[in-house]
C-alpha cells in the first residue's frame, strides 16, 4: 500500500503518465484474443439483431432490422404516449440515453409492454456497443503469429494514449477502453506471461467520505465493514440522531443479512444525484429518503455545495483535486453545447462539474501515481513485464512468468493507498483472464 502525505507527495503530470504508458504499449503492445473477439462478434451481433426483430414484430414497424435506428424507437415511444419529463429533452426531443430509459423503467408508471420494449432496445444497444470497435481493429491490425497462453490467435494493438480533462488517460486507435467488463477476456497475454489486473476498491465513495464529507462517524461506519456502502447504510439507518449529535464512535457493526446485501445494491445507486443536492425521490423510497436526509443534508456536503455555487457565481472556472491538481471545468465536452454560458442550465452544469471533477481528478492523481510506481517496479525487478493499460482505477499487466514471484507481492498493492487520515483504499487482484458472460466456443 502506498502511504501518501498530500503536503509532500509528488503526483506525475498527465504528460509524464502518457509517456510512461506509451513506452510500454509502443514496445510490447496490448495483446487481444482474436478468436475470443470473433466469438463475441458473432454472439452479440446475433443477439442484438434478435432484440431488434422482437421490437419490430411487436410494434409493427416496417423496417429491416439492419436499418433500425434510434429515430424508429423514439417514434415508438411517442406513439405510445411515453413523453414525460423523464424522457423529454429541453428541445422537445426524446432522450434515449441509458440514464433516461432507466428512469422510465424504474418509475412503475408505464405498462409492462412499454417496459419490456425499452429493455429490449437497451439490450440491443448494449450488444452492438460491445463489439462496435472490433471491425476497426480487424481492418487495422494483422493476426499475430504468436499465440495466447491458451493457444488462441492474437491481435497486438498499439493504442494512442490521450489526456482527459479530469487528469485521467484515455485510449484511441483503437478505443480499447470501450470494452465492457462483460467482454474483458478479449485482453490476453502471450505464452510465457501471466495476466494480472489490480483494481482500487470503492475509490470514489472513499474519496468522498474522506476528503469532502470528512465525518468521523461515517468513516468509522465504513471501517466497521471495510465497505463504503455498508458504511452509508449504518450511518443512515442505524445511528440515532442522539448518537450523531454526541459524536460518539462507540458503536458496533450490524450482522450482514440478505436484507443488508439487497440494501447495499440500492445504496450504490443513490450517490451522484444526492451529492449534487438533488432531493428527488419519485417512488418515496424510505431508504433513499434516509440517504437524502443524512448524506444529502450533511452539513459538510451542504457547505461544499454552497462553496461551489458561490465560486461559480464569482466566475471561478478552475477547480482542484485533493492533491492540488488544477482542472478547467470549461474544457469538458458538454460545456460547448451551451449557447448561453450564463444560462441557468449552464450554471447548473458548472456547479455539478465543480463538485464532481475534483473527486474524479483526485482518483486520477492516484492512478497516475500508481503508473509511476508500477513502471519503477517493473524496470527494477522485471524488465520483461509490461503495463498493458490503466482503465480509471485498474491497472492491467503482462507479468513475465520467470519474474512472477519477485514482483507479485508488490504488484498486488500497486493501486492501494493510505492518504493522510483518509479511509484506506485497498486493492483487489484478479489473476488470469477471467471469462466473460459468454461460454468459449473455441477449445
C-alpha positions as CSV (number, residue, x, y, z in Angstrom):
1,X,0.0,0.0,0.0
2,X,1.3,3.5,-0.9
3,X,1.4,5.8,2.1
4,X,1.0,9.4,0.9
5,X,1.1,12.7,2.6
6,X,-0.7,15.3,0.5
7,X,1.7,18.0,1.7
8,X,4.8,16.2,0.3
9,X,3.8,13.8,-2.4
10,X,4.7,14.5,-6.0
11,X,2.0,13.5,-8.5
12,X,3.2,12.8,-12.0
13,X,1.8,15.1,-14.7
14,X,-0.6,13.8,-17.3
15,X,2.1,14.2,-20.0
16,X,4.5,12.1,-17.9
17,X,1.9,9.4,-17.5
18,X,1.0,9.4,-21.2
19,X,4.7,8.9,-21.9
20,X,5.0,6.0,-19.5
21,X,2.1,4.1,-20.9
22,X,3.2,4.8,-24.4
23,X,6.7,3.4,-23.6
24,X,5.1,0.1,-22.6
25,X,2.5,-0.3,-25.3
26,X,4.6,1.0,-28.2
27,X,7.1,-1.7,-27.4
28,X,5.0,-4.7,-26.1
29,X,1.6,-3.7,-27.4
30,X,-1.7,-4.7,-25.9
31,X,-2.5,-8.3,-26.9
32,X,-6.1,-9.1,-27.8
33,X,-7.5,-12.6,-28.2
34,X,-8.6,-12.7,-31.8
35,X,-10.6,-16.0,-31.5
36,X,-12.4,-14.6,-28.5
37,X,-13.2,-11.4,-30.3
38,X,-14.8,-13.3,-33.2
39,X,-16.9,-15.3,-30.7
40,X,-18.2,-12.2,-29.1
41,X,-18.7,-10.5,-32.5
42,X,-21.0,-13.3,-33.6
43,X,-22.8,-13.7,-30.3
44,X,-23.6,-10.1,-29.7
45,X,-24.5,-9.3,-33.4
46,X,-26.9,-12.2,-33.4
47,X,-28.4,-11.2,-30.0
48,X,-28.6,-7.5,-30.9
49,X,-30.5,-8.4,-34.2
50,X,-32.8,-10.7,-32.3
51,X,-33.8,-7.8,-30.0
52,X,-34.4,-5.5,-32.9
53,X,-36.6,-8.2,-34.6
54,X,-38.7,-8.6,-31.5
55,X,-39.2,-4.8,-31.2
56,X,-40.2,-4.7,-34.9
57,X,-42.5,-7.7,-34.7
58,X,-44.3,-6.3,-31.6
59,X,-44.7,-2.7,-32.8
60,X,-45.4,-3.5,-36.5
61,X,-42.6,-1.2,-37.7
62,X,-42.0,-1.6,-41.5
63,X,-38.2,-1.6,-41.3
64,X,-35.4,-4.1,-41.9
65,X,-33.6,-4.9,-38.6
66,X,-30.3,-4.0,-40.3
67,X,-31.7,-0.5,-40.9
68,X,-33.3,0.0,-37.4
69,X,-32.3,3.4,-36.0
70,X,-32.8,5.4,-32.8
71,X,-35.3,7.5,-34.5
72,X,-37.5,4.5,-35.1
73,X,-37.6,3.7,-31.4
74,X,-38.2,7.3,-30.4
75,X,-41.2,7.2,-32.7
76,X,-42.4,4.1,-31.0
77,X,-42.3,5.8,-27.6
78,X,-44.0,8.9,-28.9
79,X,-46.8,6.9,-30.4
80,X,-47.2,5.0,-27.1
81,X,-47.5,8.3,-25.2
82,X,-44.3,7.9,-23.3
83,X,-43.5,11.6,-23.4
84,X,-42.7,12.8,-20.0
85,X,-40.1,15.0,-18.3
86,X,-38.1,11.8,-17.7
87,X,-37.5,11.3,-21.4
88,X,-38.2,14.8,-22.9
89,X,-35.2,16.9,-23.7
90,X,-35.3,20.7,-23.4
91,X,-35.6,20.9,-27.1
92,X,-38.7,18.6,-27.0
93,X,-36.9,15.6,-28.4
94,X,-36.9,12.1,-26.9
95,X,-33.8,11.2,-24.9
96,X,-32.7,7.6,-25.4
97,X,-29.7,7.8,-23.0
98,X,-29.3,4.8,-20.6
99,X,-30.0,7.1,-17.7
100,X,-33.2,8.4,-19.1
101,X,-34.5,5.0,-20.1
102,X,-33.6,3.6,-16.7
103,X,-35.6,6.4,-15.1
104,X,-38.7,5.4,-17.0
105,X,-38.3,1.7,-16.3
106,X,-38.0,2.2,-12.6
107,X,-40.9,4.6,-12.1
108,X,-43.6,1.9,-12.3
109,X,-45.7,4.4,-14.2
110,X,-45.7,2.5,-17.5
111,X,-47.2,-0.7,-18.8
112,X,-45.2,-4.0,-18.8
113,X,-45.3,-3.9,-22.6
114,X,-43.6,-0.5,-22.7
115,X,-41.0,-1.5,-20.1
116,X,-40.2,-4.7,-22.0
117,X,-39.7,-2.7,-25.2
118,X,-37.4,-0.3,-23.5
119,X,-35.4,-3.2,-22.0
120,X,-35.1,-4.9,-25.5
121,X,-34.0,-1.6,-27.0
122,X,-31.4,-1.1,-24.3
123,X,-30.2,-4.7,-24.7
124,X,-29.8,-4.2,-28.5
125,X,-27.8,-1.0,-27.9
126,X,-25.5,-2.7,-25.4
127,X,-25.0,-5.7,-27.8
128,X,-23.8,-3.6,-30.7
129,X,-21.8,-1.2,-28.5
130,X,-19.9,-4.3,-27.1
131,X,-18.4,-5.1,-30.4
132,X,-18.5,-1.7,-32.2
133,X,-14.7,-1.3,-32.1
134,X,-13.9,-4.8,-33.4
135,X,-14.3,-4.0,-37.1
136,X,-11.7,-1.2,-37.0
137,X,-9.3,-3.5,-35.2
138,X,-9.7,-6.2,-37.8
139,X,-9.0,-3.7,-40.5
140,X,-6.0,-2.0,-38.9
141,X,-4.1,-4.9,-37.4
142,X,-2.8,-8.3,-38.7
143,X,-3.2,-11.5,-36.8
144,X,0.0,-12.1,-34.9
145,X,2.0,-15.3,-35.4
146,X,2.3,-15.6,-31.6
147,X,-0.4,-17.4,-29.6
148,X,-2.1,-16.6,-26.4
149,X,-1.4,-18.6,-23.2
150,X,-4.4,-20.8,-24.1
151,X,-3.5,-21.4,-27.8
152,X,-5.7,-18.7,-29.3
153,X,-4.6,-16.4,-32.0
154,X,-3.7,-12.8,-31.1
155,X,-4.0,-9.3,-32.5
156,X,-1.5,-6.9,-30.9
157,X,-2.7,-3.3,-30.9
158,X,-0.7,-0.2,-30.1
159,X,-3.2,2.4,-28.8
160,X,-2.6,6.2,-28.7
161,X,-2.9,7.4,-25.1
162,X,-4.6,10.8,-24.8
163,X,-5.2,13.1,-21.8
164,X,-8.7,13.6,-20.5
165,X,-10.0,16.7,-18.8
166,X,-10.0,15.3,-15.2
167,X,-6.5,14.1,-15.4
168,X,-7.3,10.5,-16.4
169,X,-5.8,8.9,-19.5
170,X,-7.9,7.6,-22.4
171,X,-7.0,5.4,-25.4
172,X,-7.9,5.7,-29.0
173,X,-6.9,4.0,-32.3
174,X,-8.2,1.6,-31.1
175,X,-10.5,2.5,-28.2
176,X,-9.7,-0.4,-26.0
177,X,-11.2,1.3,-23.0
178,X,-14.6,0.9,-24.7
179,X,-14.6,-2.9,-24.0
180,X,-17.2,-3.5,-21.3
181,X,-16.5,-5.8,-18.3
182,X,-18.6,-8.5,-19.9
183,X,-16.1,-8.9,-22.7
184,X,-12.9,-8.2,-20.8
185,X,-11.4,-11.6,-21.6
186,X,-10.5,-10.3,-25.1
187,X,-7.5,-9.0,-23.2
188,X,-4.8,-11.6,-23.1
189,X,-1.1,-12.3,-22.9
190,X,1.3,-14.4,-24.9
191,X,2.7,-17.7,-23.7
192,X,5.3,-17.2,-21.1
193,X,3.3,-14.4,-19.4
194,X,0.6,-14.1,-16.7
195,X,-2.2,-11.6,-16.9
196,X,-2.7,-9.6,-13.7
197,X,-5.3,-6.9,-13.0
198,X,-5.2,-4.8,-9.9
199,X,-8.1,-2.5,-9.1
200,X,-8.7,0.2,-6.4
201,X,-11.7,-0.8,-4.4
202,X,-14.5,1.8,-4.0
203,X,-12.2,4.6,-4.7
204,X,-14.8,7.3,-5.4
205,X,-17.0,6.8,-2.3
206,X,-13.9,6.5,-0.1
207,X,-12.6,9.8,-1.5
208,X,-15.9,11.5,-1.0
209,X,-16.2,10.2,2.6
210,X,-12.6,11.1,3.5
211,X,-11.8,14.4,1.6
212,X,-15.2,16.0,1.3
213,X,-17.7,14.8,3.9
214,X,-14.9,14.1,6.4
215,X,-17.3,12.9,9.1
216,X,-15.5,10.7,11.7
217,X,-18.7,8.7,12.4
218,X,-19.2,8.0,8.7
219,X,-15.6,6.9,8.3
220,X,-15.9,4.7,11.4
221,X,-19.1,3.1,9.9
222,X,-17.3,2.3,6.7
223,X,-14.3,0.8,8.5
224,X,-16.6,-1.4,10.6
225,X,-17.4,-3.3,7.4
226,X,-14.4,-2.2,5.3
227,X,-17.2,-1.3,2.8
228,X,-18.3,2.3,1.9
229,X,-21.8,1.3,1.0
230,X,-22.4,-0.7,4.3
231,X,-20.9,2.4,5.9
232,X,-23.6,4.6,4.3
233,X,-26.3,2.1,5.4
234,X,-25.1,2.0,9.0
235,X,-24.7,5.8,9.2
236,X,-28.2,6.5,7.7
237,X,-30.2,3.7,9.3
238,X,-28.6,2.5,12.5
239,X,-27.1,5.7,14.1
240,X,-29.7,7.6,16.1
241,X,-29.9,11.4,16.0
242,X,-28.6,11.4,19.6
243,X,-25.6,9.4,18.6
244,X,-24.9,11.8,15.7
245,X,-25.2,14.8,17.9
246,X,-22.9,13.4,20.6
247,X,-20.2,12.4,18.0
248,X,-19.7,9.1,19.7
249,X,-17.6,6.4,18.0
250,X,-18.7,3.7,20.4
251,X,-20.9,1.5,18.1
252,X,-20.6,-1.9,16.6
253,X,-21.3,-3.4,13.1
254,X,-24.7,-4.9,12.3
255,X,-24.9,-8.5,11.0
256,X,-24.7,-8.7,7.2
257,X,-28.0,-10.3,6.3
258,X,-29.6,-10.9,2.9
259,X,-31.6,-7.8,3.5
260,X,-28.5,-5.8,4.1
261,X,-27.0,-7.1,0.9
262,X,-30.1,-6.0,-1.0
263,X,-29.9,-2.6,0.6
264,X,-26.3,-2.3,-0.4
265,X,-27.3,-2.6,-4.1
266,X,-29.8,0.1,-3.6
267,X,-27.5,2.5,-1.7
268,X,-24.9,2.2,-4.5
269,X,-27.4,3.9,-6.8
270,X,-28.1,6.8,-4.6
271,X,-24.8,8.7,-4.7
272,X,-24.3,11.0,-7.6
273,X,-27.5,13.0,-7.8
274,X,-27.6,13.4,-4.0
275,X,-24.1,14.7,-4.0
276,X,-25.2,17.4,-6.4
277,X,-28.0,18.4,-4.0
278,X,-30.9,16.5,-5.6
279,X,-33.8,15.6,-3.2
280,X,-35.8,13.8,-5.9
281,X,-37.4,10.6,-4.6
282,X,-40.3,9.8,-7.0
283,X,-41.0,6.4,-5.6
284,X,-40.9,7.6,-2.0
285,X,-38.2,5.1,-1.2
286,X,-37.7,5.3,2.6
287,X,-34.1,4.2,2.3
288,X,-33.3,6.9,-0.3
289,X,-35.1,9.4,1.9
290,X,-32.7,8.5,4.7
291,X,-29.8,8.9,2.4
292,X,-31.0,12.3,1.2
293,X,-31.6,13.4,4.8
294,X,-28.3,12.3,6.3
295,X,-25.9,12.4,3.4
296,X,-27.5,14.9,1.1
297,X,-28.3,17.0,4.1
298,X,-25.0,16.5,5.8
299,X,-23.6,19.9,6.9
300,X,-20.3,19.3,5.2
301,X,-21.9,18.3,2.0
302,X,-24.3,21.3,2.0
303,X,-21.4,23.7,2.8
304,X,-19.3,22.0,0.0
305,X,-22.2,22.7,-2.5
306,X,-22.6,26.3,-1.3
307,X,-18.9,26.9,-1.8
308,X,-19.1,25.6,-5.3
309,X,-22.2,27.7,-6.1
310,X,-20.5,30.8,-4.7
311,X,-17.3,30.1,-6.7
312,X,-19.3,29.7,-9.9
313,X,-21.2,32.9,-9.3
314,X,-17.9,34.7,-8.8
315,X,-16.6,33.4,-12.2
316,X,-14.3,30.7,-10.9
317,X,-13.8,28.0,-13.5
318,X,-10.7,26.3,-12.2
319,X,-11.2,23.6,-9.5
320,X,-8.5,21.5,-7.8
321,X,-8.1,17.9,-6.8
322,X,-7.3,17.0,-3.2
323,X,-3.6,17.0,-4.3
324,X,-3.8,20.4,-5.8
325,X,-4.1,19.5,-9.5
326,X,-6.0,22.2,-11.4
327,X,-8.9,21.3,-13.6
328,X,-10.6,23.7,-16.0
329,X,-14.3,22.8,-15.9
330,X,-15.0,24.7,-19.2
331,X,-12.9,22.1,-21.1
332,X,-15.5,19.4,-20.6
333,X,-17.1,18.4,-23.9
334,X,-20.6,19.3,-22.8
335,X,-19.8,22.9,-21.9
336,X,-19.5,23.9,-25.5
337,X,-23.1,22.8,-26.2
338,X,-24.5,25.7,-24.2
339,X,-25.1,28.7,-26.4
340,X,-25.7,30.9,-23.4
341,X,-22.8,30.4,-21.0
342,X,-24.7,32.4,-18.3
343,X,-28.0,30.4,-18.7
344,X,-29.4,28.6,-15.7
345,X,-28.7,25.3,-17.3
346,X,-25.1,26.1,-18.0
347,X,-24.5,27.4,-14.4
348,X,-26.1,24.3,-13.0
349,X,-23.8,22.2,-15.2
350,X,-20.8,24.1,-13.9
351,X,-21.8,23.6,-10.3
352,X,-22.1,19.9,-10.9
353,X,-18.7,19.9,-12.5
354,X,-17.2,21.8,-9.6
355,X,-18.5,19.2,-7.2
356,X,-17.7,16.1,-9.3
357,X,-14.5,17.0,-11.2
358,X,-12.3,17.4,-8.0
359,X,-13.4,13.9,-7.0
360,X,-12.6,12.4,-10.4
361,X,-9.3,14.4,-10.5
362,X,-8.3,13.0,-7.1
363,X,-8.8,9.5,-8.3
364,X,-6.8,10.4,-11.5
365,X,-4.0,11.7,-9.4
366,X,-3.8,8.4,-7.5
367,X,-3.9,6.5,-10.8
368,X,-1.0,8.5,-12.2
369,X,1.0,7.9,-9.1
370,X,0.3,4.2,-9.4
371,X,1.5,4.2,-13.0
372,X,4.8,5.8,-11.9
373,X,5.3,3.2,-9.2
374,X,4.4,0.3,-11.4
375,X,6.8,1.4,-14.1
376,X,9.6,1.7,-11.5
377,X,8.8,-1.7,-10.0
378,X,8.9,-3.4,-13.4
379,X,12.0,-1.6,-14.5
380,X,13.9,-2.7,-11.3
381,X,12.6,-6.3,-10.9
382,X,11.1,-7.5,-14.2
383,X,12.1,-5.6,-17.3
384,X,10.3,-8.3,-19.4
385,X,7.0,-7.4,-17.8
386,X,4.8,-4.6,-19.1
387,X,1.9,-2.3,-18.3
388,X,-0.9,-3.1,-20.7
389,X,-3.2,-0.3,-19.7
390,X,-4.8,1.6,-16.9
391,X,-8.6,2.0,-17.0
392,X,-9.7,4.5,-14.5
393,X,-8.5,2.9,-11.2
394,X,-7.5,-0.6,-12.5
395,X,-4.0,-1.5,-13.9
396,X,-3.6,-4.4,-16.3
397,X,-0.2,-6.1,-16.6
398,X,1.6,-8.8,-18.5
399,X,3.9,-10.4,-16.0
400,X,6.9,-12.4,-17.2
401,X,6.5,-15.9,-15.7
402,X,10.1,-16.2,-14.6
403,X,9.8,-13.0,-12.6
404,X,6.4,-13.6,-11.1
405,X,7.5,-14.5,-7.6
406,X,9.8,-11.5,-7.5
407,X,7.2,-8.8,-8.1
408,X,3.7,-10.2,-7.4
409,X,3.5,-9.1,-3.7
410,X,4.3,-5.5,-4.6
411,X,2.2,-5.5,-7.7
412,X,-0.8,-6.7,-5.8
413,X,-0.6,-3.4,-3.8
414,X,0.1,-1.1,-6.7
415,X,-3.4,0.6,-6.6
416,X,-3.8,0.6,-2.8
417,X,-3.4,3.9,-0.9
418,X,-3.3,5.3,2.6
419,X,-3.7,9.1,2.2
420,X,-3.2,11.2,5.3
421,X,-6.0,10.1,7.7
422,X,-8.4,9.0,5.0
423,X,-10.2,5.7,4.8
424,X,-7.7,3.3,3.3
425,X,-8.2,2.5,-0.4
426,X,-7.5,-1.2,-0.8
427,X,-6.6,-3.1,-4.0
428,X,-8.4,-6.1,-5.4
429,X,-6.4,-8.5,-7.5
430,X,-7.5,-10.8,-10.4
431,X,-5.0,-13.2,-11.8
432,X,-5.6,-14.8,-15.2
433,X,-8.0,-13.9,-17.9
434,X,-11.5,-14.0,-16.3
435,X,-14.2,-15.5,-18.6
436,X,-16.9,-13.1,-19.8
437,X,-20.6,-13.9,-19.9
438,X,-20.4,-16.0,-23.0
439,X,-19.1,-19.6,-23.0
440,X,-16.0,-20.1,-25.0
441,X,-16.7,-21.8,-28.3
442,X,-13.1,-22.5,-29.3
443,X,-11.4,-25.3,-27.4
